[in-house]
Amino acid sequence: MMHGQFGPPPRPARKRWAIALVIAGAVLGAALASAAVFFGYQAHAARDTGRENTIKVVGSMTLTSSKGWDISGGKCTGSGGYSDIHQGTSVVLKTSSGKVIGVTQLEGGTVSGTGCAFIWVMDKVPDGDAFYTVEVGHRGALSYPRADLTGVLSATLGN
């Protein structure tokens, strides 16, 4: 079969547009997939490097005044001028710059020697400051060096 002296007849314009559209779609799809993988990896890497080291901080508040606590139902609680010290009293932990990094509550009081002791625990506290402050209720902040956070932070209130 003969097509003329210059080769096969030209393709219809419609087919050329369809082929160009398919190629452009494939290129665009590959570019979008590559971008999704790249940005997904970047977000994952940012999450991994942004993780802070955390520590568990444990503390106690002991009422030492013999007239500052009562026993009821096997538990002790603050009384008189110390009635604000009881199970549920807030404990706030801050960095040396004043940023709050942990909040918890006193657990139920137990008789300990000649006092009434309350324990508190904070999990996953961001680590990295040289000094931290702890405030139990409205009793004022106590400052502790970072090294002390590996043990029990003990505070007393009373005589």
Summary of the structure (lengths in Angstrom):
residues: 159
radius of gyration: 34.2
end to end distance: 115.9
largest distance: 117.9
contacts: 392
relative contact order: 0.18
helix: 28%
strand: 40%
